[in-house]
Amino acid sequence: MRGAVVEDIIDRLPQTGDKGIYLKQQLKDKLVEHRQYINKHGQDMPEIRNWKWELIHE
């Protein structure tokens, strides 16, 4: 799970401080929201389902 990787990085970077704690809580909240959406609608949230890689042209 990518969220777990982000949480691990935050834990290893104490300089993130309160911002890191806030970000970890946002991640957890979004996962709960996503699970609830799946349980109700039977599919990923649109922001996940419709996500696509974007090419960056320099």
Residue, then its C-alpha position, 0 to 999 in steps of 0.5 A: m500500500r502506497g499510503a503505508v510507504v508515505e507514513d513510513i517516510i513521515d515517521r523517519l523524517p522527524q522534521t515534518g513535525d505537525k505537518g507530518i502528523y496532519l498528513k498522516q491523518q489526512l491519508k487515514d481519513k481518505l482511506v476510510e472515505h474510500r472504503q465507505y464509498i466502495n461499500k456503498h457503490g461497489q467501485d473505486m471513487p471517481e478520483i481513483r477510477n478516472w485517474k490517468w498518467e499525464l505526460i509532461h512535455e518539456 
